Amino acid sequence: MLALSAPAPGAFGAIPTIHPFPMSHSPALLPVPAHVAIIMDGNGRWAKQRGLPRLEGHRRGVESVRAVVDASRALGIRCLTLYAFSVENWRRPEDEVGGLMGLLETFLGREKANLIKNKVRLRAIGRISALPPRARAALEDVMAATAHFTEHTLVLALNYGARTEILDAARSFAAAVAAGEARLADADTWEGFSRHLYTADLPDPDLVIRTSGESRLSNFLLAQAAYAEFVFTPVLWPDFGARELEAAVNDYRRRERRYGLTGDQVTKPGPALHSAPAPAVI
């Protein structure tokens, strides 16, 4: 079990003290996942249970974002993707959508300095151009200010949907073929087509976590999560923090990833074993 102390409340740059597994004592453990993706769910239910407005649940969810970003860095997770706003979320009540966009602006303005201090690159995936102008401007400002960092990446999925991403990738690929920049044969392999996804510069997620007890992907990274491990936790997102992330990572590290092979091939690799393609470097 990893041992960690919780970060100080509201201290985005304060990394919890984490003591990883001594690998020499646990040779069968998987490495810490390079890329963790989280479906942040349960803000509304958290607020309803306490007789609070839904927006208060979202505000408290922002605090969980801060804690989880810090903990992911401490654990050695290089890439963290958070499902912040889906293409379907526009159908929510207008005041809630407006409140969410306001919280996004506030988060970006408040955390820009900390992301720079901690050398965390901010990326966004989704149809970003359709975000409200002020939210989009704040997002682009922080992305530009952190674009040169390479050690850790925080990805916000905003106005994102996996099916939308695949449609956009198909359009991008068709345009590249028409312009002579790609060949139809490039789509014979996943590597040739996946370079047109929003995540072309990111590794596929090793671990996908969903909070709140739901057990579905909700149109999130459907193509990229083909070989991901999944953890579904009943914890509502505002209650999810460093210890819950630690528990999910511990669960992941005790698993066996086969990529279509047999268990014997994974544990006793021989000359005929072909490993899965290495993920892209962040």
C-alpha positions as CSV (number, residue, x, y, z in Angstrom):
1,M,0.0,0.0,0.0
2,L,1.3,3.5,-0.8
3,A,1.6,5.8,2.1
4,L,0.8,9.5,1.6
5,S,-0.3,12.6,3.4
6,A,-3.1,14.7,2.1
7,P,-2.2,18.1,0.6
8,A,-3.1,21.3,2.4
9,P,-6.6,22.4,1.5
10,G,-6.6,24.6,-1.7
11,A,-2.8,24.2,-2.2
12,F,-2.6,23.2,-5.8
13,G,1.2,23.3,-5.8
14,A,1.6,21.3,-2.6
15,I,2.6,17.8,-3.5
16,P,1.5,15.1,-1.0
17,T,4.3,12.9,0.3
18,I,4.0,9.5,-1.4
19,H,6.3,6.5,-0.9
20,P,5.9,4.2,-3.9
21,F,6.1,0.4,-3.8
22,P,9.7,-0.8,-3.6
23,M,9.9,-2.5,-6.9
24,S,12.6,-4.9,-5.8
25,H,10.1,-6.4,-3.2
26,S,7.2,-6.5,-5.7
27,P,8.6,-7.7,-9.0
28,A,5.2,-8.5,-10.5
29,L,3.7,-5.1,-10.1
30,L,3.0,-3.0,-13.2
31,P,4.8,0.4,-13.4
32,V,2.8,3.5,-12.4
33,P,0.5,4.3,-15.3
34,A,1.9,6.9,-17.7
35,H,-1.5,8.2,-18.6
36,V,-4.6,8.2,-16.3
37,A,-8.0,9.5,-17.6
38,I,-10.8,10.3,-15.2
39,I,-14.5,10.7,-15.8
40,M,-15.4,13.2,-13.1
41,D,-18.9,12.3,-12.1
42,G,-21.2,13.0,-9.1
43,N,-21.0,16.7,-8.5
44,G,-24.7,17.2,-8.7
45,R,-25.6,14.2,-6.5
46,W,-23.0,15.4,-4.0
47,A,-24.7,18.7,-3.8
48,K,-28.2,17.2,-3.7
49,Q,-27.3,15.0,-0.8
50,R,-26.4,18.1,1.2
51,G,-29.3,20.3,0.1
52,L,-27.0,22.5,-1.9
53,P,-27.3,24.0,-5.4
54,R,-25.8,21.9,-8.2
55,L,-23.2,24.6,-8.9
56,E,-21.8,24.2,-5.4
57,G,-21.1,20.6,-6.2
58,H,-19.2,21.7,-9.3
59,R,-17.2,24.3,-7.2
60,R,-16.3,21.5,-4.7
61,G,-15.3,19.4,-7.7
62,V,-12.8,22.0,-8.7
63,E,-11.0,21.4,-5.4
64,S,-10.8,17.7,-6.2
65,V,-9.2,18.6,-9.5
66,R,-6.5,20.5,-7.7
67,A,-5.8,17.7,-5.2
68,V,-5.8,15.0,-8.0
69,V,-3.4,17.0,-10.2
70,D,-1.0,17.3,-7.3
71,A,-1.2,13.6,-6.3
72,S,-0.8,12.5,-9.9
73,R,2.5,14.4,-10.2
74,A,3.7,12.9,-6.9
75,L,2.9,9.4,-8.1
76,G,4.8,9.9,-11.3
77,I,1.8,9.9,-13.6
78,R,3.1,11.9,-16.6
79,C,-0.3,12.6,-18.3
80,L,-3.7,13.2,-16.6
81,T,-6.8,13.7,-18.7
82,L,-10.0,15.0,-17.0
83,Y,-13.4,14.8,-18.7
84,A,-14.6,18.3,-17.8
85,F,-17.4,19.1,-20.3
86,S,-19.0,16.8,-22.9
87,V,-20.7,17.7,-26.2
88,E,-23.9,16.5,-24.6
89,N,-23.5,18.8,-21.6
90,W,-24.8,21.8,-23.6
91,R,-28.3,20.3,-23.1
92,R,-28.1,21.0,-19.3
93,P,-29.9,24.0,-17.9
94,E,-28.6,27.3,-19.2
95,D,-27.6,28.6,-15.8
96,E,-25.6,25.4,-15.0
97,V,-23.8,25.6,-18.3
98,G,-23.0,29.3,-17.7
99,G,-21.8,28.5,-14.2
100,L,-19.5,25.7,-15.5
101,M,-17.9,28.0,-18.0
102,G,-17.4,30.6,-15.3
103,L,-15.7,28.0,-13.1
104,L,-13.5,27.1,-15.9
105,E,-12.4,30.7,-16.4
106,T,-11.8,31.1,-12.6
107,F,-9.8,27.8,-12.4
108,L,-7.6,28.8,-15.3
109,G,-6.9,32.3,-14.0
110,R,-6.2,31.0,-10.5
111,E,-4.0,28.1,-11.5
112,K,-2.0,29.5,-14.3
113,A,0.9,30.5,-12.1
114,N,0.9,27.1,-10.3
115,L,1.0,25.2,-13.6
116,I,4.0,27.2,-14.7
117,K,5.7,26.9,-11.3
118,N,5.2,23.1,-11.4
119,K,6.1,22.8,-15.1
120,V,2.8,21.2,-16.1
121,R,1.7,21.6,-19.7
122,L,-2.0,22.3,-20.2
123,R,-3.6,20.7,-23.3
124,A,-7.3,20.6,-24.3
125,I,-9.1,18.2,-26.5
126,G,-12.5,18.7,-28.0
127,R,-14.2,21.3,-30.2
128,I,-12.5,24.1,-28.4
129,S,-13.5,26.7,-31.0
130,A,-17.2,26.4,-29.9
131,L,-16.5,27.4,-26.2
132,P,-17.6,30.8,-25.1
133,P,-15.1,33.5,-26.1
134,R,-13.9,34.3,-22.6
135,A,-13.4,30.7,-21.6
136,R,-11.7,29.9,-24.8
137,A,-9.3,32.9,-24.4
138,A,-8.4,31.9,-20.9
139,L,-7.8,28.4,-22.0
140,E,-5.6,29.4,-24.9
141,D,-3.6,31.8,-22.7
142,V,-2.7,29.1,-20.2
143,M,-1.9,26.5,-23.0
144,A,0.4,29.0,-24.7
145,A,2.2,29.8,-21.4
146,T,2.8,26.1,-20.6
147,A,3.3,24.7,-24.1
148,H,7.1,24.2,-23.6
149,F,6.9,21.9,-20.6
150,T,7.4,18.2,-21.2
151,E,7.5,16.3,-17.9
152,H,3.8,16.5,-16.9
153,T,0.7,17.1,-19.0
154,L,-2.8,18.0,-17.8
155,V,-5.4,17.5,-20.5
156,L,-8.9,19.0,-20.2
157,A,-11.6,17.3,-22.3
158,L,-13.9,20.3,-23.1
159,N,-16.8,20.2,-25.5
160,Y,-15.5,16.7,-26.1
161,G,-17.2,13.5,-27.4
162,A,-15.4,10.4,-28.7
163,R,-17.7,10.0,-31.6
164,T,-17.3,13.7,-32.5
165,E,-13.5,13.2,-32.3
166,I,-13.7,10.3,-34.7
167,L,-15.8,12.3,-37.2
168,D,-13.4,15.2,-37.0
169,A,-10.4,12.8,-37.5
170,A,-12.1,11.3,-40.6
171,R,-12.6,14.8,-42.0
172,S,-9.0,15.7,-41.2
173,F,-7.7,12.5,-42.9
174,A,-9.9,13.1,-46.0
175,A,-8.6,16.7,-46.3
176,A,-5.0,15.5,-45.9
177,V,-5.6,12.9,-48.7
178,A,-7.2,15.5,-50.9
179,A,-4.2,17.9,-50.3
180,G,-1.7,15.2,-51.1
181,E,-0.4,15.2,-47.6
182,A,-1.6,11.6,-46.9
183,R,-2.4,8.4,-48.8
184,L,-5.5,6.3,-48.5
185,A,-3.2,3.4,-47.6
186,D,-2.2,5.3,-44.4
187,A,-5.6,4.2,-43.0
188,D,-4.6,0.6,-43.3
189,T,-3.1,0.9,-39.9
190,W,-4.3,2.5,-36.7
191,E,-1.1,4.4,-36.3
192,G,-1.7,6.0,-39.7
193,F,-5.2,7.1,-38.9
194,S,-4.8,8.0,-35.2
195,R,-2.5,10.9,-36.0
196,H,-5.6,12.7,-36.9
197,L,-7.2,12.3,-33.5
198,Y,-7.2,15.2,-31.0
199,T,-4.8,13.1,-28.9
200,A,-2.2,12.5,-31.6
201,D,0.6,13.8,-29.4
202,L,-0.5,11.9,-26.3
203,P,-0.1,8.3,-25.2
204,D,-3.2,6.2,-24.9
205,P,-4.6,6.0,-21.4
206,D,-3.3,3.1,-19.3
207,L,-6.0,3.6,-16.6
208,V,-9.5,5.0,-16.9
209,I,-11.3,5.9,-13.6
210,R,-15.0,6.8,-13.3
211,T,-16.4,8.2,-10.0
212,S,-19.9,8.1,-8.5
213,G,-20.7,4.4,-9.1
214,E,-21.6,4.6,-12.7
215,S,-20.1,1.9,-15.0
216,R,-20.0,3.3,-18.5
217,L,-17.6,5.4,-20.6
218,S,-20.2,8.1,-21.7
219,N,-18.5,8.8,-25.1
220,F,-15.1,9.3,-23.5
221,L,-11.9,8.3,-25.3
222,L,-13.6,5.3,-26.9
223,A,-10.8,4.7,-29.4
224,Q,-7.9,5.4,-27.2
225,A,-9.1,3.3,-24.3
226,A,-9.2,0.1,-26.3
227,Y,-6.6,-1.5,-24.0
228,A,-7.0,0.6,-20.9
229,E,-7.7,-0.9,-17.5
230,F,-10.8,0.4,-15.7
231,V,-11.6,1.4,-12.2
232,F,-15.2,2.3,-11.2
233,T,-15.5,3.8,-7.7
234,P,-18.7,4.7,-5.8
235,V,-17.0,7.8,-4.5
236,L,-18.5,11.0,-5.8
237,W,-16.1,13.4,-7.5
238,P,-16.0,16.1,-4.8
239,D,-15.0,13.4,-2.3
240,F,-12.3,12.0,-4.6
241,G,-8.8,13.0,-3.7
242,A,-5.2,11.8,-3.3
243,R,-6.0,8.7,-1.4
244,E,-8.7,7.6,-3.8
245,L,-6.3,8.1,-6.7
246,E,-3.7,6.1,-4.9
247,A,-6.1,3.2,-4.3
248,A,-7.0,3.2,-8.1
249,V,-3.3,3.2,-9.1
250,N,-2.6,0.4,-6.6
251,D,-5.4,-1.7,-8.1
252,Y,-4.1,-1.1,-11.6
253,R,-0.5,-2.1,-10.7
254,R,-1.7,-5.5,-9.4
255,R,-3.3,-6.4,-12.8
256,E,-1.9,-8.2,-15.8
257,R,-2.1,-6.5,-19.2
258,R,-2.1,-8.9,-22.1
259,Y,-2.8,-7.0,-25.3
260,G,-4.4,-10.1,-26.8
261,L,-1.7,-12.5,-25.7
262,T,-2.0,-15.3,-23.2
263,G,-1.0,-15.0,-19.6
264,D,1.9,-17.3,-20.1
265,Q,3.2,-15.1,-23.0
266,V,3.0,-12.1,-20.8
267,T,4.8,-13.6,-17.7
268,K,7.2,-15.8,-19.8
269,P,8.0,-13.8,-22.9
270,G,9.7,-15.8,-25.6
271,P,11.2,-15.0,-29.1
272,A,7.8,-15.1,-30.7
273,L,6.3,-12.5,-28.4
274,H,5.5,-9.2,-30.0
275,S,4.8,-6.3,-27.7
276,A,2.2,-3.7,-28.2
277,P,3.4,-0.5,-29.9
278,A,5.1,1.9,-27.5
279,P,3.0,4.9,-26.7
280,A,3.9,8.3,-28.0
281,V,6.2,10.4,-25.8
282,I,4.5,13.3,-24.2
